[in-house]
């Protein structure tokens, strides 16, 4: 078999041991797997005239970095609108909206994303501060958690939303004032969709181009793969189109949603989808939701937040969720459940424990987010073989060390002190997978690993860290984006390590990520990325 790629003068970093391999060269065969590890002379001897040969000049090669939780298709669409993520107060938001309204003129929809509820301070989250600016403008402003949005009066009118609604999703709500008039705040997908369905949608080709551009940016940031936590809309068709055209630069594992109300036929359809895919993407698992978010009062907590909210599950009947977990477990289907609050996490673990007790093959279930949990929950992850999928930059950028942020104030001191317990989970034996949840937070993986280590606001690294005792080690952070995501999808025998026969999904960095200070890690240049030995990004001077 011919050699596709040769890398020489490399420092090969093994996340299994945290040390460099003795070899300085690597060769990739035409099947996309590592075929040789050796010195420069040995690997260069395997090249033929068609082989790509690159002298890395001492750069560091790691197994390809994988984002354990992201939303490529919806993210590519949402981030096409007005970015509000840098707004720190209401005046910033007003200025950004005013500029966008002037640019759009009257008539077209205004789409925004990344709005932080902390900008409202002690005021209710609503469109009231912006109604003069948005008079007659159909606007849909997604809050940073993507579980809630603000819709302008014109947008609500176009959608025919003039009062409260009832939804199958127990925590979904059209928030209304004392007189029953919508305030503009929509909680959870079911409520947001009332407006989204009447808003203009991009064409298939526009969606394809936006997705391709987003994935290219991810490859340039060092990503070689991702666990896509939805298959909504045309997602699978878009992946198939890009893959068929050789334009899918990440290896994707996709988990379609199972929502409350899914019947037996729906569960069977989700099971039948498993394994569907192409060369670089595959359906692997099912995504479920056990609650919403703490910031908008739709999480499921064992005790209410300071507003008396976050008191119930996303599923109106949590036992229906438990039954679905049992069915998927018996079918050998992995699940990834969004569970932020302590009650939600506990119920997921209870459901997995019940499914495992019924017997059957090993199935690696996951809990996504795990923002606050008590001590007695930690050990159960390892005992049940449940993976902890964490997004540390959410803690860095959406909460504050002094607990003056919305998330912390809602929870109170005791629960806010249990924020994103990455280290406690790892030390209790759980496998911790790291991700960004893009577009909720930026996707560059070095920033995610850095945040897991320093736990400081990415825009102001001089500020105090939130829960520094929960910081991961440098090696723990690297494993969270290499060996852990491989294990999560049952591919630890062929991915996540630099070893013979393993897939040549590779990230090449200008510096050692284990020895670079956490506050400097996000600035380390990415020199090269490759998926199956095919180059997806290469620095211009390499």
N, C-alpha and C positions, 0 to 999 in steps of 0.2 A: 504493500500500500504506500502510495506516495506521501510526501510530507507537505502539509499545507502552510505551516508557519514555524519559524525558528526564532527564538528570543535568546540573545546572548548578553554577556556582561550584566547579568541580572542578580538581584538579591531576592531569593525565593522564600517568602515568609509563610511558615506553616501555622495556621491558627490552632491546630491541635496541640502543639507544644509551646507556641509562642516564640519559637526560635527560627533562625534561618537554616534552610537546608544546606548541606555542604556543596551541592551542585550550584553552578552559576549559569546554566543554560537549560533550555526547555524546547522540545519539539512537539508539534501537533500533527497528527496524521489526518488523512482526508475524511476520516469518520468523525472528526471534531473532538478527538480525545488525546490526552497527553500520551505520547508514544515513547518519549525518552527524556531522561533527566541526566545531565552530565556536564562536563566542562565545555568551553567554547569550541574546542577542536572536535569533540565528539558530536555535538548537536549540529554544527555547521556541515559536517560530513554527510548528514542525512538530507541536506537540501539538494534540490534539482533546479534547473533553470526557471521553473514556474513557482518555486517556493518563495514566500515573502520572508526575508531575513532582516531582522532589526537588532541593532546594537543598542541596548537600553542604557548603556553608560552608567551602570550602577543603580538604576532605578529599582524600586521595590515592587515585586509582583505578589499579589495576594489572590486567593480564589476570588472569583467575581463577586462583587457586593450585590446583595439582594435586598430589596425593600420588602419587609414582611407584611406590609399593609398599605395599599394605595388604590386609587381609583382613576386609572388612566383615561378612560373615555369621558366620564362625567367631569373629571378635572380639566381635560383639554377644552371642554365646552365652557365650564364655569369661569375659568381664568381668562376667557376671551373678553370678558366684560371689564368694568371699572374696578381696579384693585383698591380696596378700602383698608387693607391690612395694616398700612402704616399710619392710619389715623389714630391719634391718641386722645382726642376729645371731640366734643360735638362741633366745635368751630372747624376742626380739620375736616370732618365729614361734610359739613355745609359747604366749605370751600371746594372740596372735590366734586360734590354733586353739582354745584353751580357751574363749574367749568365744563362738566359733562353735558349738562342741559344746554349750555350755550353752543357746544360743539354739535349736538344732535339736532337742535331745533325742535319744534313742536311736532308731535305725531309719533315718531319712532319710540320704541321701548328703550328704557334705560335698565341695564343689568349691572349689578354690582356684586362683589363677593369679598369675603374676608373681614366683615364688620365685627369688631370686638365689642361685646356688650358692656365692657368696662368703660367705654366712652360715655355711657349714660349716667355714670356715677350712681347717685341714689334715686334718680328718676326712673320711672317705668320704661321698659324698652318698647318703643312705639314709633309711629311715623310722625307724631305731633311736632317734634322739633324741626321737621323738614317739609311740612305740608305747604308752606308758602312757596318754597323752592320747587316743589313737585306738583304744583297746581296744574291740573290738566295733563300731567306726564304719567304715562303708565310705567311704573318702576317696580322692579323686583330686586331687593337687596338681600343677598344671602348672608346670614351671620357666619362667623368663622367656623362654627361647629358643623355647618351644613345640615343641621337638624332643625333649623328654624330660619325664618326669613321675614323681612318687612315688605309689605305690598302697599303701594300708594293708593289713595282713594280711587284714582282713575283705574288702576289695575284691578282693584276689587270690584269696581263697577262693571268692567268688561267681563269679569269672571262670574258676575251675578252673586257675589258674596256680600250679603247685607246683614248677617247675623250668625249666631252659633250654629255649628254642625255636629253631627255624631259620626264617629268613624270606627272601623274595625280595629284600628290601632288605638289601644286604650289611652295612650298619652298624647295622641294627636288632638289639636284644638285650634279653632279660630278664636283668638283671644278677643273678648268684648268688654266694653265698659259697663258701668252699672245700669245703663239704659239699653244694653244689648247691642250697641253699635261696635263694629270691629275697630280695634285700635291699630290695625295694620300688622300685628304680630301673628305669625302662623307657626305653629309648633308641630314638628315632625312631617314626614314625607306626605302623608295623606292630605294634610291641610295645605301644604305648599303646592301640591299637584293641582289643587283647584284653580290656582292662578297660572301655574306653568303650562297647563294644557291649552290655555287660550293665547299664550305668548307665542311670538314667531319662533320657529325652530330652524336650525341650520340645515342645509341640504346634506345628502349623504356624502357628496364630494367635499363639502366644506368640513364636515366632521372628520372625514378621512385625512384631509390635509392638516387639520388642527392636531389630531392624534399623532400623526407621523412627526410633526414638528416637536410635540411634547416629548415623544419617545427619543428622538434624536438628542434633545437637551438632556434627558436622563442619562443616555449613554455617555455624553460628554462630561457629565458629572461623576462618572465612575460606576453607574449601575449596569449590571448585566442581566438582572432579572427582577421580577416583582410578583407578589401575591396580590392579584387584582380581586378586590373584595366586592365585586358586583358584576353582573352580566346584563345590566339593564339596557333597554332600547336595542340599538343595533350593535351593541358591543361585540358579540361573537362574529357577526358578519364583517365588522371593521377589522378585527384581528385576522380573520381569514383572508381578507383582501390584501392587507399589508404583508402577511406571511407569504401568500402566493406570489406577490410581486418582489419578494426579497427585501422588504422595507420594514421588517419588524426587528429592531435592534436589541430587544430585551426578550429573555425567555420568561413567559408569563404562565402562571398557574391561576386559574380563574374559578371563583366560587360564586355561583348564582344565588340569589336571595330566596329564602323561604319566609314568607310573611304570615302574620296571624290570619287565620281563615283558610290556609292552604289545606285542601282535602286530600283524601287518599290517592286520588288520581294525580294531583299536583306533586305529591311526594314521590310517586312512582316515576313521574316525568323527570324530576330532579335526579333521581337515581339513574335513569336511563341516559342522562346527559354526561355522566362521568366518563372520562376518557376521550370525549369528543375533542378534536383539535387538529393541529398541523405540526409542522416541523418545530416551531418555536412557541407554540401555545397549546394549552390543554386545560379542559375543565377538570378540576380536582378539588372536590369538597363542596360544601353548602354553607352559605352565610346566613345567620339568623340574628335577631335582635331581642335582648331581654329587657332593655330599657332605653332611655333617650340620653340626655345629657344633664349634668349638674347645673351648668350655667343657665339653662332655660327652664329648670324645675321639672324635667321629665325623666330624671334618673329614678332608679328604684332603690331607696334607702331603707335601712332597718328602722330608722327614726327620721321624721320629716326634717327638711332643712329649715332655716330661720324664717321662711315665709310660709311654712306649713305645706310645702310642695315636695315633689319627688317621693310620692308615697305608694305608687303602684307600678306594676309591670307593664311592659309594652304589649304583651299578650294579655287580652282580657281574662283568659283562663290559663294561668301558668302551667297547669297540668297538661294542657294541650301541647304546649311546647315540650314538656317532658316526654309525652308519647311520640312526638316527631323525632326527638333525639334517639329514642329507643328504636324506631323504625330505621333511621339512617344508620345507626350503629350495627344493627343486624345485617344490613346490606353492605357493611364494610366501608361506608362513606364517612370521611372525616368532616367535622363541623367546625366552624369558626363563629362564635357567638359574641356579639357586641354586648358587653356587660360592664358598666362603669361604676354603679353603686354597689355597696356591700351586700344588699339583699339580692340584687341581680346576680352577682358573682356566686353567692352561696347557692342560689337556685340552679344555676348552670352546673356547678359541681355536684349538687345532689342528683341532678338529672343524669349526668354522666355516670355517677356511682350506681344508680339504679340500672342503667343500660348495661354496664359492665357485669353487674351481678347476674344478669340473665345469660351470661356466657357469650361465646362467639370469639372470633379472631380479634387480635389487637387492632384498635382504631385510635389514631392520634387526634384527639379533639383539642380545641384551642379556645381560650377566652381572650377577646380583644379589648384592650384599653385598661381595665382594672385600675381605676383611678384612686379608689380609697377602699381598703379592706382591713379588717381587724386581724390580730395575731393568729387566732384559731383557724383562719382560712388558709394561711400560707402553706402549711405542710401538706394540705390536701392536694395541691397541684401535683407534687411529685408522687404522692401515694396513688393518685388516680391516673398518672401519666398524662395529665392535661398540660399543654404548653401555655405559657404566659406571653401574649403578644402585646408589646408595650410601645408607646410612642413618647419618648422622653421629652422631645422638643415641645410637646403640648404643655408640660409642666414648666419648662423654661420660659416660654413666650406668652402663656395665657394666665399664669399665676404669679404671685409675688412672695418673696421670702417673709415679708412682714404681714402677710395674710390680709392685706387691704383690698385684694382683688375680689371680683364677684364670686368666683368659684369658692374661695376660702371663706368669705363672709357667709355664704349660704350654708356651708358645712359646719362652721364653728371650729374653734381651736383644736379640739381633740381629733376630729376627723380630717381636718386640713393638715395636721401633722403626719397623717398616714398617706401622704400624696405619692403616687407612682412609686411603689415600694420595689423598685427593680432589684436592688442588692439583696433585700430580705428574701425575695422570691428565689433569686439565684442561689443564695446560701442555704435555702431550705431544700434545694435539690431540683427545683423546677428548671426546665429549659426555657430561657428567655429569648424570644425573637424580637428584633427591633425593626421599626418601620416609621414612616412619616405620616401616613394617612393623607397624603397629598390628594386634593388641594387644601386640606385643612392646615397643613404646615409644609414648608418647602421640602422638596424631595432630595437635594444633594446628600448622599449617604455619609459623607465626612461630617456634615453638620449634625446629622442624627447621632453618629457615634460620639461626636464632641459633646452634644447636649447630654447624652447618657453619662458622660464623665464629669462635666462641670456644673450642670443644672442651673445655669445662669441665663438671663435674657440674651438672645443672640444679637440683639441690636445694641446692647450695653453690657458688655462682659465685665465691666467694673462693678456692677451691682452685685449684691449678696446672692448666693445660691439658695434655692428652695430645697431644703432637705438634703444637704450635702452628704449626710450619712447613707443616703440611698444611691449615691453615685456608683456606677459600675467601674471596674478596673478597665484599663485600656484593652487587655486581652478579652475580657468579658464583652466589651462593646464590639470588638472585631468578630468574635464568635456569633454575636447576635445578628450579624448581617452576612455570615458565611455558613458555618456548620449548623447553626440553629435553624435557619430557614430550609436548608437541605433536609434536615431531620424532620421538620414539620410536614413535608410533603412526601416523606418516605424515600428520599433520594440520597441519603447519607452514604450509600455505597458507590455513588458516582458523581457527587457534587459536594462543594464546600471544602475541599482539600486540594493540595497540589501533590498529586500522586499518579503513578502510572495507571492508565486505563480510565482515569477520571475525565469528565468533560472539561474541555479547555475553555471554560468561562473564566476570564481573567481581568483583573483590574491592576493597572500599573500606576504607581504613585511616585512623586518626586522625593518623598521622605518616608521614613519608617513610621507608620501610624501608631505603633506601640510606644515609641519614645518621643514623639512630638507632643509638646504640652497640649492639654485639652483645649485651651483657649486659642491655640494656633492651628489646630487640626483642620478646621473648615477651610483654611486658606492654602493648604497643601495642593499644588497643581496635580491634576490628573494627566498622565502622560499618554495612556492608551487604554482602551477597553476592547475586549474580544469575546465573542460568544461562539462556542464551538470552533475556536481558532480563526473565525472570520472577524476581521477588524471592524468595529462599529464606531470607534473614535480614535483618532491619532493626532497628537499635538503636531503643529505645523513644522516644528524644528526637529522632529524625531525621525 
